[in-house]
Amino acid sequence: MKKRHMDAMALVQTYGKPDIFLTMTCNPNWQEILDELLPGQTPQDRPDLVARVFRAKLETMKDMLTKNHILGVVKAYVYVVEFQKRGLPHAHFLLIMDSTYKLVVPEQYDRVISAELPDKHKYPELYAMVVKHMMHGPCGVLKPNNVCMQDAKVRGQMLDNRWVVPYNPYLLRMFNCHINVEVCSSIKAVKYLYKYIYKGHDQTSFNIDQPDANGNIDEIKRFIDARWITPPEAMWRIFGFTLCENHPAVLQLQLHMPNMHMVTFKAGESLDDVLARDNASKSMLTEYFAANREHEWARDILYKDFPGWFTWQQTKYWKPREKSFQVGRIVSANPAEGERYFLRVLLNHGLIEADNTLDECLTESEAMGHAASARRLFATILVFCEPGDVRGLWDRHVEAMSMTSRRRLMCPIAVEREVLLDIGGIFGVHG
């Protein structure tokens, strides 16, 4: 998941921040599911049907978004499929639009997204779907006495436009399920898609043992730490359906020092034979330099941009690209790795005049990780990189490093103290 998250961030670096966030949730009462149930069955009894029908509708919607351009021309997209605790699958999409279809003014927002009840008499079917699928609550103290708003009775309460989840009328009418459509304002939505980087897979704890004759309980046997997999997710994986996708594809570029690259071989093969192969000494990086020697026109292309102009062949060489496009991403390196880290800086930026690489390193970590990883990286920089302006580095990045602390502590001084203590404790420095 971390690699997929970094691939998505590579798309953001190439095309800009996402423009639209879209969530589609399975409707167990779709007619395609109900028509295939056997007598006495409910949708919960047929996870195979739920998975197949949702996947078919998901593929249809993906084509409508990326090929038919119903919301505008999409330059890049990312989506992941997840499963609720009760079992229903849902998909999260992030769409990066072509520059001519960026949403920049309210009038453009209104053409794509609605957050109000439609006219009940003019659009009765759409009105019923909004009431059924796209209403929050009810929760809190309700005041349904505003005469300028329409009301709808939802789960025993009268709700108005304030409770409508943003949606696209065309997609809602087409798919008859919960489809939330919102405008993105930052790259933080990418982290939301890959939140399993931080919290891991769904889990549950349970026990199946009973107390013995004396009423004693073996707590070790009683505790079982297990992964929670619902029937629709199990069927989704059995069918081999895709759980996530990036477009365009992202190629992970190798990063290594001389003669430190990885070599693959089959179990039982002689290592002498492996090393004697003609291409054993070749890698993406070594052949990048070879391609620069051969193609003079390619010498201004940075390593991370190379897949946009060349394709990597199985026979280990870069071939000039004839069609399509691919985004490149150099695998990560920690400042504590020394020469390998600085090689990555050179490959990403070329020769640099200003010493701002540590700033950029922390900024990249903040975009791709969380507060704890930013603190660990800051500590690593202090120990291994001898930064010239430690205070400036702290001032520029303390907000990202203290994000989790600020959720719990109200006092800014207490927040900074907790962050400093955590950084000091990483390498055993206290006080």
C-alpha positions as a Markdown table, in Angstrom:
| # | Residue | x | y | z |
|---|---|---|---|---|
| 1 | Met | 0.0 | 0.0 | 0.0 |
| 2 | Lys | 2.9 | 2.4 | 0.7 |
| 3 | Lys | 4.3 | 1.8 | -2.8 |
| 4 | Arg | 0.8 | 2.4 | -4.3 |
| 5 | His | 0.5 | 5.6 | -2.3 |
| 6 | Met | 3.9 | 6.8 | -3.6 |
| 7 | Asp | 2.9 | 5.9 | -7.2 |
| 8 | Ala | -0.2 | 8.0 | -6.7 |
| 9 | Met | 2.0 | 10.9 | -5.4 |
| 10 | Ala | 4.1 | 10.5 | -8.5 |
| 11 | Leu | 1.0 | 11.2 | -10.6 |
| 12 | Val | 0.3 | 14.2 | -8.5 |
| 13 | Gln | 3.8 | 15.5 | -9.1 |
| 14 | Thr | 3.4 | 15.1 | -12.8 |
| 15 | Tyr | -0.2 | 16.3 | -13.3 |
| 16 | Gly | -1.0 | 18.4 | -10.3 |
| 17 | Lys | -3.4 | 17.9 | -7.4 |
| 18 | Pro | -6.6 | 15.8 | -7.8 |
| 19 | Asp | -9.7 | 17.8 | -8.8 |
| 20 | Ile | -12.5 | 15.4 | -8.0 |
| 21 | Phe | -13.1 | 12.9 | -5.2 |
| 22 | Leu | -15.7 | 10.3 | -6.0 |
| 23 | Thr | -17.0 | 7.5 | -3.8 |
| 24 | Met | -19.3 | 4.7 | -5.2 |
| 25 | Thr | -21.0 | 2.3 | -2.7 |
| 26 | Cys | -22.7 | -0.9 | -3.7 |
| 27 | Asn | -26.5 | -1.0 | -3.6 |
| 28 | Pro | -27.6 | -4.5 | -2.5 |
| 29 | Asn | -31.0 | -3.8 | -3.9 |
| 30 | Trp | -29.8 | -3.3 | -7.5 |
| 31 | Gln | -32.2 | -5.1 | -9.8 |
| 32 | Glu | -29.4 | -7.1 | -11.3 |
| 33 | Ile | -28.7 | -8.7 | -7.9 |
| 34 | Leu | -32.4 | -9.2 | -6.9 |
| 35 | Asp | -33.2 | -10.9 | -10.3 |
| 36 | Glu | -30.6 | -13.6 | -9.7 |
| 37 | Leu | -31.5 | -14.6 | -6.1 |
| 38 | Leu | -33.0 | -18.0 | -5.5 |
| 39 | Pro | -36.3 | -18.3 | -3.6 |
| 40 | Gly | -35.8 | -17.3 | 0.0 |
| 41 | Gln | -32.4 | -15.7 | -0.5 |
| 42 | Thr | -31.4 | -12.2 | 0.4 |
| 43 | Pro | -28.4 | -10.2 | -1.1 |
| 44 | Gln | -26.4 | -11.1 | 2.0 |
| 45 | Asp | -26.7 | -14.8 | 1.1 |
| 46 | Arg | -25.0 | -14.2 | -2.3 |
| 47 | Pro | -21.7 | -12.4 | -1.9 |
| 48 | Asp | -20.7 | -13.7 | -5.3 |
| 49 | Leu | -23.5 | -11.7 | -6.9 |
| 50 | Val | -22.7 | -8.6 | -4.9 |
| 51 | Ala | -19.1 | -8.7 | -6.0 |
| 52 | Arg | -19.8 | -9.4 | -9.6 |
| 53 | Val | -22.5 | -6.8 | -10.1 |
| 54 | Phe | -20.6 | -4.1 | -8.3 |
| 55 | Arg | -17.5 | -4.8 | -10.3 |
| 56 | Ala | -19.5 | -4.6 | -13.5 |
| 57 | Lys | -21.0 | -1.3 | -12.6 |
| 58 | Leu | -17.7 | 0.0 | -11.4 |
| 59 | Glu | -16.1 | -0.8 | -14.7 |
| 60 | Thr | -19.0 | 0.9 | -16.5 |
| 61 | Met | -18.6 | 4.1 | -14.4 |
| 62 | Lys | -14.8 | 4.1 | -14.9 |
| 63 | Asp | -15.3 | 4.0 | -18.7 |
| 64 | Met | -17.9 | 6.8 | -18.5 |
| 65 | Leu | -15.4 | 9.0 | -16.5 |
| 66 | Thr | -12.2 | 8.2 | -18.4 |
| 67 | Lys | -13.4 | 7.5 | -21.9 |
| 68 | Asn | -16.8 | 9.2 | -22.3 |
| 69 | His | -15.6 | 12.2 | -20.2 |
| 70 | Ile | -18.9 | 12.9 | -18.6 |
| 71 | Leu | -17.2 | 15.2 | -16.0 |
| 72 | Gly | -14.6 | 16.4 | -18.4 |
| 73 | Val | -11.3 | 15.1 | -19.9 |
| 74 | Val | -9.4 | 13.1 | -17.2 |
| 75 | Lys | -5.6 | 13.2 | -17.5 |
| 76 | Ala | -4.9 | 10.8 | -14.6 |
| 77 | Tyr | -6.8 | 8.8 | -12.1 |
| 78 | Val | -6.4 | 6.6 | -9.0 |
| 79 | Tyr | -9.0 | 4.3 | -7.4 |
| 80 | Val | -9.1 | 1.8 | -4.6 |
| 81 | Val | -11.8 | -0.8 | -3.7 |
| 82 | Glu | -12.5 | -1.3 | 0.0 |
| 83 | Phe | -15.1 | -3.2 | 2.0 |
| 84 | Gln | -17.3 | -2.1 | 4.8 |
| 85 | Lys | -17.6 | -4.1 | 8.0 |
| 86 | Arg | -21.0 | -5.2 | 7.0 |
| 87 | Gly | -19.6 | -6.4 | 3.7 |
| 88 | Leu | -20.6 | -4.0 | 1.0 |
| 89 | Pro | -17.8 | -3.0 | -1.4 |
| 90 | His | -17.2 | 0.7 | -2.3 |
| 91 | Ala | -14.7 | 2.4 | -4.5 |
| 92 | His | -12.8 | 5.7 | -4.0 |
| 93 | Phe | -11.8 | 7.6 | -7.1 |
| 94 | Leu | -9.4 | 10.6 | -7.4 |
| 95 | Leu | -9.6 | 12.3 | -10.8 |
| 96 | Ile | -7.0 | 14.8 | -12.1 |
| 97 | Met | -8.6 | 16.7 | -14.9 |
| 98 | Asp | -7.1 | 18.2 | -18.1 |
| 99 | Ser | -6.1 | 21.9 | -17.6 |
| 100 | Thr | -9.1 | 23.0 | -19.7 |
| 101 | Tyr | -11.5 | 21.2 | -17.4 |
| 102 | Lys | -10.1 | 22.3 | -14.0 |
| 103 | Leu | -12.9 | 23.4 | -11.6 |
| 104 | Val | -11.9 | 27.0 | -10.7 |
| 105 | Val | -15.1 | 29.0 | -10.3 |
| 106 | Pro | -18.5 | 28.3 | -8.6 |
| 107 | Glu | -20.3 | 28.1 | -11.9 |
| 108 | Gln | -18.1 | 25.1 | -12.9 |
| 109 | Tyr | -18.7 | 23.4 | -9.5 |
| 110 | Asp | -22.5 | 23.8 | -10.0 |
| 111 | Arg | -22.3 | 22.1 | -13.4 |
| 112 | Val | -20.7 | 18.9 | -11.9 |
| 113 | Ile | -21.9 | 18.8 | -8.3 |
| 114 | Ser | -25.2 | 19.3 | -6.6 |
| 115 | Ala | -25.8 | 19.4 | -2.8 |
| 116 | Glu | -29.5 | 20.0 | -2.7 |
| 117 | Leu | -32.8 | 18.2 | -3.1 |
| 118 | Pro | -34.0 | 18.3 | -6.7 |
| 119 | Asp | -37.5 | 19.5 | -7.6 |
| 120 | Lys | -39.8 | 16.8 | -6.3 |
| 121 | His | -42.4 | 17.3 | -9.1 |
| 122 | Lys | -40.0 | 17.9 | -12.0 |
| 123 | Tyr | -37.6 | 15.1 | -11.2 |
| 124 | Pro | -39.5 | 12.6 | -9.0 |
| 125 | Glu | -37.2 | 9.7 | -9.7 |
| 126 | Leu | -34.0 | 11.6 | -9.0 |
| 127 | Tyr | -35.6 | 13.1 | -5.8 |
| 128 | Ala | -36.4 | 9.6 | -4.5 |
| 129 | Met | -32.8 | 8.5 | -5.1 |
| 130 | Val | -31.3 | 11.6 | -3.3 |
| 131 | Val | -33.6 | 10.9 | -0.4 |
| 132 | Lys | -32.7 | 7.2 | -0.3 |
| 133 | His | -28.9 | 7.4 | -0.9 |
| 134 | Met | -27.6 | 10.9 | -0.4 |
| 135 | Met | -28.9 | 12.2 | 2.9 |
| 136 | His | -26.9 | 12.5 | 6.2 |
| 137 | Gly | -28.4 | 11.9 | 9.6 |
| 138 | Pro | -30.7 | 12.6 | 11.1 |
| 139 | Cys | -28.5 | 13.8 | 14.0 |
| 140 | Gly | -28.2 | 16.8 | 16.2 |
| 141 | Val | -30.9 | 19.3 | 16.9 |
| 142 | Leu | -33.1 | 19.6 | 13.8 |
| 143 | Lys | -34.8 | 22.9 | 12.8 |
| 144 | Pro | -36.8 | 22.1 | 9.7 |
| 145 | Asn | -38.7 | 25.4 | 9.7 |
| 146 | Asn | -36.6 | 27.3 | 7.1 |
| 147 | Val | -39.2 | 28.3 | 4.5 |
| 148 | Cys | -36.6 | 28.7 | 1.7 |
| 149 | Met | -35.6 | 25.1 | 1.8 |
| 150 | Gln | -37.3 | 21.9 | 0.7 |
| 151 | Asp | -37.8 | 19.2 | 3.2 |
| 152 | Ala | -37.8 | 15.4 | 3.0 |
| 153 | Lys | -38.8 | 12.8 | 5.5 |
| 154 | Val | -35.8 | 10.5 | 6.1 |
| 155 | Arg | -35.7 | 7.8 | 8.8 |
| 156 | Gly | -38.6 | 9.5 | 10.7 |
| 157 | Gln | -37.1 | 13.1 | 10.6 |
| 158 | Met | -37.7 | 16.0 | 8.3 |
| 159 | Leu | -34.4 | 17.0 | 6.6 |
| 160 | Asp | -33.5 | 19.8 | 4.3 |
| 161 | Asn | -30.7 | 20.7 | 1.9 |
| 162 | Arg | -28.2 | 21.0 | 4.7 |
| 163 | Trp | -28.2 | 17.2 | 5.0 |
| 164 | Val | -27.6 | 16.4 | 1.4 |
| 165 | Val | -24.3 | 14.7 | 0.5 |
| 166 | Pro | -22.8 | 16.3 | -2.6 |
| 167 | Tyr | -23.6 | 14.2 | -5.7 |
| 168 | Asn | -23.7 | 14.3 | -9.5 |
| 169 | Pro | -27.3 | 14.0 | -10.7 |
| 170 | Tyr | -26.4 | 12.2 | -13.9 |
| 171 | Leu | -24.3 | 9.5 | -12.1 |
| 172 | Leu | -26.8 | 9.1 | -9.3 |
| 173 | Arg | -29.6 | 8.6 | -11.8 |
| 174 | Met | -27.5 | 6.2 | -13.9 |
| 175 | Phe | -26.3 | 3.9 | -11.1 |
| 176 | Asn | -29.0 | 4.3 | -8.3 |
| 177 | Cys | -26.6 | 4.0 | -5.4 |
| 178 | His | -24.6 | 6.2 | -3.0 |
| 179 | Ile | -22.2 | 8.2 | -5.2 |
| 180 | Asn | -20.5 | 11.1 | -3.4 |
| 181 | Val | -18.8 | 13.6 | -5.7 |
| 182 | Glu | -16.7 | 16.4 | -4.2 |
| 183 | Val | -14.1 | 18.9 | -5.3 |
| 184 | Cys | -10.6 | 18.3 | -4.0 |
| 185 | Ser | -8.7 | 21.3 | -2.5 |
| 186 | Ser | -5.4 | 19.6 | -1.6 |
| 187 | Ile | -3.3 | 16.4 | -2.1 |
| 188 | Lys | -4.4 | 15.1 | 1.3 |
| 189 | Ala | -7.2 | 13.1 | -0.4 |
| 190 | Val | -4.5 | 10.8 | -1.7 |
| 191 | Lys | -3.6 | 9.8 | 1.9 |
| 192 | Tyr | -7.2 | 9.1 | 2.5 |
| 193 | Leu | -7.3 | 6.5 | -0.3 |
| 194 | Tyr | -4.3 | 4.7 | 1.1 |
| 195 | Lys | -5.1 | 5.0 | 4.8 |
| 196 | Tyr | -4.4 | 1.3 | 5.3 |
| 197 | Ile | -0.7 | 2.3 | 5.2 |
| 198 | Tyr | -1.2 | 3.5 | 8.7 |
| 199 | Lys | -4.0 | 1.4 | 10.2 |
| 200 | Gly | -3.4 | -1.9 | 8.5 |
| 201 | His | -6.1 | -4.3 | 7.4 |
| 202 | Asp | -9.5 | -4.6 | 9.1 |
| 203 | Gln | -9.0 | -6.8 | 12.2 |
| 204 | Thr | -11.1 | -8.3 | 14.9 |
| 205 | Ser | -10.5 | -10.0 | 18.2 |
| 206 | Phe | -12.7 | -12.9 | 19.4 |
| 207 | Asn | -12.6 | -16.0 | 21.5 |
| 208 | Ile | -14.1 | -19.5 | 21.1 |
| 209 | Asp | -13.0 | -21.1 | 24.4 |
| 210 | Gln | -15.3 | -21.6 | 27.4 |
| 211 | Pro | -14.2 | -21.5 | 31.1 |
| 212 | Asp | -13.0 | -24.8 | 32.5 |
| 213 | Ala | -14.9 | -26.7 | 35.3 |
| 214 | Asn | -13.4 | -24.4 | 37.9 |
| 215 | Gly | -14.4 | -21.3 | 36.0 |
| 216 | Asn | -10.8 | -20.4 | 35.0 |
| 217 | Ile | -10.1 | -18.9 | 31.7 |
| 218 | Asp | -6.8 | -19.3 | 29.7 |
| 219 | Glu | -6.4 | -15.7 | 28.5 |
| 220 | Ile | -3.7 | -16.6 | 26.0 |
| 221 | Lys | -5.9 | -19.2 | 24.3 |
| 222 | Arg | -8.8 | -16.8 | 24.6 |
| 223 | Phe | -7.2 | -14.0 | 22.6 |
| 224 | Ile | -7.1 | -14.4 | 18.9 |
| 225 | Asp | -5.8 | -11.5 | 16.7 |
| 226 | Ala | -7.4 | -12.1 | 13.3 |
| 227 | Arg | -7.9 | -10.3 | 10.1 |
| 228 | Trp | -11.4 | -9.4 | 9.2 |
| 229 | Ile | -12.4 | -10.5 | 5.7 |
| 230 | Thr | -16.1 | -10.2 | 4.7 |
| 231 | Pro | -17.7 | -12.6 | 2.2 |
| 232 | Pro | -17.9 | -10.1 | -0.6 |
| 233 | Glu | -14.2 | -9.3 | -0.2 |
| 234 | Ala | -13.3 | -13.0 | -0.2 |
| 235 | Met | -15.3 | -13.4 | -3.4 |
| 236 | Trp | -13.6 | -10.3 | -4.9 |
| 237 | Arg | -10.2 | -11.8 | -4.3 |
| 238 | Ile | -11.2 | -15.3 | -5.4 |
| 239 | Phe | -12.4 | -13.9 | -8.7 |
| 240 | Gly | -9.2 | -12.0 | -9.1 |
| 241 | Phe | -10.8 | -8.6 | -9.5 |
| 242 | Thr | -8.6 | -5.5 | -9.3 |
| 243 | Leu | -8.4 | -3.8 | -5.9 |
| 244 | Cys | -6.7 | -0.6 | -7.1 |
| 245 | Glu | -5.5 | 1.0 | -10.2 |
| 246 | Asn | -3.4 | 4.0 | -11.3 |
| 247 | His | -3.4 | 5.6 | -14.7 |
| 248 | Pro | -1.1 | 6.3 | -16.4 |
| 249 | Ala | 1.1 | 3.5 | -15.1 |
| 250 | Val | 4.0 | 4.4 | -12.8 |
| 251 | Leu | 7.3 | 2.7 | -13.3 |
| 252 | Gln | 9.5 | 2.3 | -10.2 |
| 253 | Leu | 13.1 | 3.2 | -11.1 |
| 254 | Gln | 16.0 | 1.4 | -9.4 |
| 255 | Leu | 18.4 | 3.3 | -7.3 |
| 256 | His | 21.8 | 1.9 | -6.3 |
| 257 | Met | 25.5 | 2.5 | -6.1 |
| 258 | Pro | 28.0 | 0.8 | -8.5 |
| 259 | Asn | 27.6 | -3.0 | -8.5 |
| 260 | Met | 25.0 | -2.8 | -5.8 |
| 261 | His | 21.9 | -3.6 | -7.9 |
| 262 | Met | 19.5 | -6.5 | -7.5 |
| 263 | Val | 19.8 | -9.6 | -9.7 |
| 264 | Thr | 17.0 | -12.1 | -10.0 |
| 265 | Phe | 17.6 | -15.9 | -10.5 |
| 266 | Lys | 15.7 | -19.1 | -10.1 |
| 267 | Ala | 16.1 | -21.3 | -7.0 |
| 268 | Gly | 18.8 | -23.9 | -7.5 |
| 269 | Glu | 20.6 | -21.9 | -10.2 |
| 270 | Ser | 24.4 | -21.7 | -10.1 |
| 271 | Leu | 25.4 | -18.2 | -8.9 |
| 272 | Asp | 28.4 | -18.4 | -11.2 |
| 273 | Asp | 26.1 | -18.9 | -14.1 |
| 274 | Val | 23.9 | -16.1 | -13.0 |
| 275 | Leu | 26.8 | -13.7 | -12.8 |
| 276 | Ala | 28.1 | -14.9 | -16.2 |
| 277 | Arg | 25.0 | -13.7 | -18.0 |
| 278 | Asp | 25.5 | -10.9 | -20.5 |
| 279 | Asn | 23.1 | -8.6 | -18.8 |
| 280 | Ala | 23.9 | -9.5 | -15.2 |
| 281 | Ser | 25.7 | -6.2 | -14.7 |
| 282 | Lys | 22.8 | -4.1 | -16.3 |
| 283 | Ser | 20.0 | -2.3 | -14.4 |
| 284 | Met | 17.6 | 0.5 | -15.2 |
| 285 | Leu | 20.1 | 3.0 | -13.8 |
| 286 | Thr | 23.2 | 1.7 | -15.6 |
| 287 | Glu | 21.3 | 1.6 | -18.9 |
| 288 | Tyr | 20.0 | 5.1 | -18.3 |
| 289 | Phe | 23.6 | 6.3 | -18.5 |
| 290 | Ala | 24.2 | 4.1 | -21.5 |
| 291 | Ala | 21.1 | 5.5 | -23.3 |
| 292 | Asn | 22.5 | 9.0 | -22.6 |
| 293 | Arg | 25.7 | 8.1 | -24.3 |
| 294 | Glu | 23.9 | 6.7 | -27.3 |
| 295 | His | 21.2 | 9.3 | -27.7 |
| 296 | Glu | 22.5 | 12.8 | -27.5 |
| 297 | Trp | 19.0 | 14.3 | -27.5 |
| 298 | Ala | 18.1 | 12.4 | -24.3 |
| 299 | Arg | 20.8 | 14.1 | -22.2 |
| 300 | Asp | 18.5 | 16.8 | -20.9 |
| 301 | Ile | 16.0 | 14.2 | -19.6 |
| 302 | Leu | 16.1 | 13.5 | -15.9 |
| 303 | Tyr | 16.0 | 9.9 | -14.7 |
| 304 | Lys | 12.5 | 10.3 | -13.2 |
| 305 | Asp | 11.2 | 11.6 | -16.5 |
| 306 | Phe | 12.9 | 8.9 | -18.7 |
| 307 | Pro | 9.9 | 6.5 | -18.8 |
| 308 | Gly | 8.0 | 9.3 | -20.6 |
| 309 | Trp | 10.4 | 9.1 | -23.5 |
| 310 | Phe | 11.7 | 5.5 | -23.4 |
| 311 | Thr | 10.4 | 2.1 | -22.5 |
| 312 | Trp | 12.3 | -0.4 | -20.4 |
| 313 | Gln | 12.7 | -3.8 | -22.2 |
| 314 | Gln | 12.9 | -7.2 | -20.6 |
| 315 | Thr | 16.3 | -7.6 | -22.3 |
| 316 | Lys | 17.5 | -4.7 | -20.2 |
| 317 | Tyr | 17.8 | -1.6 | -22.3 |
| 318 | Trp | 15.9 | 1.6 | -22.8 |
| 319 | Lys | 14.1 | 1.8 | -26.2 |
| 320 | Pro | 12.8 | 5.2 | -27.5 |
| 321 | Arg | 9.1 | 5.3 | -26.9 |
| 322 | Glu | 6.8 | 5.2 | -29.9 |
| 323 | Lys | 3.4 | 5.8 | -28.3 |
| 324 | Ser | 1.5 | 6.2 | -25.0 |
| 325 | Phe | 3.2 | 7.6 | -21.9 |
| 326 | Gln | 4.4 | 6.4 | -18.5 |
| 327 | Val | 5.3 | 8.2 | -15.3 |
| 328 | Gly | 8.6 | 7.4 | -13.5 |
| 329 | Arg | 9.3 | 7.3 | -9.8 |
| 330 | Ile | 12.7 | 6.8 | -8.3 |
| 331 | Val | 12.5 | 4.5 | -5.2 |
| 332 | Ser | 13.0 | 6.3 | -1.9 |
| 333 | Ala | 16.3 | 6.7 | 0.0 |
| 334 | Asn | 16.9 | 7.9 | 3.5 |
| 335 | Pro | 19.5 | 10.7 | 4.2 |
| 336 | Ala | 21.3 | 8.2 | 6.5 |
| 337 | Glu | 22.2 | 6.2 | 3.5 |
| 338 | Gly | 24.7 | 8.9 | 2.4 |
| 339 | Glu | 25.8 | 8.5 | -1.2 |
| 340 | Arg | 22.7 | 6.7 | -2.3 |
| 341 | Tyr | 20.5 | 9.5 | -1.0 |
| 342 | Phe | 22.6 | 12.2 | -2.6 |
| 343 | Leu | 22.6 | 10.2 | -5.9 |
| 344 | Arg | 18.8 | 10.3 | -5.7 |
| 345 | Val | 18.9 | 14.1 | -5.3 |
| 346 | Leu | 21.1 | 14.4 | -8.4 |
| 347 | Leu | 18.9 | 12.1 | -10.5 |
| 348 | Asn | 15.8 | 14.0 | -9.4 |
| 349 | His | 17.1 | 17.5 | -9.9 |
| 350 | Gly | 20.4 | 17.5 | -11.7 |
| 351 | Leu | 23.3 | 19.6 | -10.3 |
| 352 | Ile | 21.9 | 22.1 | -7.8 |
| 353 | Glu | 23.2 | 25.4 | -6.6 |
| 354 | Ala | 21.1 | 26.0 | -3.5 |
| 355 | Asp | 21.4 | 23.7 | -0.5 |
| 356 | Asn | 17.7 | 23.1 | -0.1 |
| 357 | Thr | 17.7 | 19.3 | -0.5 |
| 358 | Leu | 16.9 | 18.7 | 3.2 |
| 359 | Asp | 13.9 | 21.0 | 3.0 |
| 360 | Glu | 12.7 | 19.1 | 0.0 |
| 361 | Cys | 13.3 | 15.8 | 1.6 |
| 362 | Leu | 11.2 | 16.7 | 4.6 |
| 363 | Thr | 8.5 | 18.2 | 2.3 |
| 364 | Glu | 8.3 | 14.9 | 0.3 |
| 365 | Ser | 8.1 | 12.9 | 3.5 |
| 366 | Glu | 5.2 | 15.0 | 4.8 |
| 367 | Ala | 3.3 | 14.5 | 1.6 |
| 368 | Met | 3.8 | 10.8 | 1.5 |
| 369 | Gly | 3.9 | 9.8 | 5.2 |
| 370 | His | 2.5 | 10.9 | 8.6 |
| 371 | Ala | 3.7 | 13.0 | 11.5 |
| 372 | Ala | 5.7 | 10.1 | 13.2 |
| 373 | Ser | 7.7 | 9.4 | 10.0 |
| 374 | Ala | 8.4 | 13.2 | 9.6 |
| 375 | Arg | 9.8 | 13.3 | 13.1 |
| 376 | Arg | 12.0 | 10.2 | 12.5 |
| 377 | Leu | 13.4 | 11.8 | 9.3 |
| 378 | Phe | 14.0 | 15.1 | 11.1 |
| 379 | Ala | 16.0 | 13.2 | 13.7 |
| 380 | Thr | 17.9 | 11.4 | 11.0 |
| 381 | Ile | 18.8 | 14.6 | 9.3 |
| 382 | Leu | 20.1 | 16.1 | 12.6 |
| 383 | Val | 22.4 | 13.1 | 13.2 |
| 384 | Phe | 23.7 | 12.3 | 9.8 |
| 385 | Cys | 23.4 | 15.4 | 7.6 |
| 386 | Glu | 24.7 | 18.3 | 9.7 |
| 387 | Pro | 22.1 | 20.9 | 8.5 |
| 388 | Gly | 23.3 | 24.5 | 8.7 |
| 389 | Asp | 20.1 | 26.1 | 9.8 |
| 390 | Val | 18.5 | 23.7 | 12.2 |
| 391 | Arg | 16.1 | 26.4 | 13.6 |
| 392 | Gly | 14.9 | 27.3 | 10.2 |
| 393 | Leu | 14.4 | 23.7 | 9.3 |
| 394 | Trp | 12.4 | 23.2 | 12.5 |
| 395 | Asp | 10.2 | 26.3 | 12.0 |
| 396 | Arg | 9.3 | 25.3 | 8.4 |
| 397 | His | 8.3 | 21.7 | 9.3 |
| 398 | Val | 7.2 | 21.7 | 12.9 |
| 399 | Glu | 3.5 | 22.0 | 11.9 |
| 400 | Ala | 3.7 | 18.7 | 9.9 |
| 401 | Met | 5.7 | 16.9 | 12.6 |
| 402 | Ser | 3.2 | 17.9 | 15.3 |
| 403 | Met | 0.0 | 17.1 | 13.5 |
| 404 | Thr | -1.0 | 14.2 | 15.7 |
| 405 | Ser | 0.0 | 16.0 | 18.9 |
| 406 | Arg | -2.2 | 19.0 | 18.0 |
| 407 | Arg | -5.2 | 16.8 | 17.9 |
| 408 | Arg | -4.8 | 15.9 | 21.5 |
| 409 | Leu | -3.1 | 18.9 | 23.1 |
| 410 | Met | -4.4 | 22.5 | 23.1 |
| 411 | Cys | -1.3 | 24.3 | 24.4 |
| 412 | Pro | 1.2 | 25.0 | 21.6 |
| 413 | Ile | 4.1 | 24.8 | 24.1 |
| 414 | Ala | 3.0 | 21.4 | 25.2 |
| 415 | Val | 2.7 | 20.3 | 21.5 |
| 416 | Glu | 6.3 | 21.4 | 20.7 |
| 417 | Arg | 7.6 | 19.8 | 23.9 |
| 418 | Glu | 6.1 | 16.5 | 23.0 |
| 419 | Val | 7.5 | 16.6 | 19.5 |
| 420 | Leu | 11.0 | 17.5 | 20.8 |
| 421 | Leu | 10.9 | 14.7 | 23.4 |
| 422 | Asp | 9.8 | 12.2 | 20.7 |
| 423 | Ile | 12.6 | 13.4 | 18.3 |
| 424 | Gly | 15.2 | 13.2 | 21.2 |
| 425 | Gly | 14.0 | 9.7 | 22.1 |
| 426 | Ile | 14.4 | 8.3 | 18.6 |
| 427 | Phe | 18.2 | 8.2 | 19.1 |
| 428 | Gly | 18.2 | 7.9 | 22.8 |
| 429 | Val | 18.6 | 11.5 | 23.7 |
| 430 | His | 16.5 | 12.7 | 26.6 |
| 431 | Gly | 16.1 | 15.9 | 28.7 |
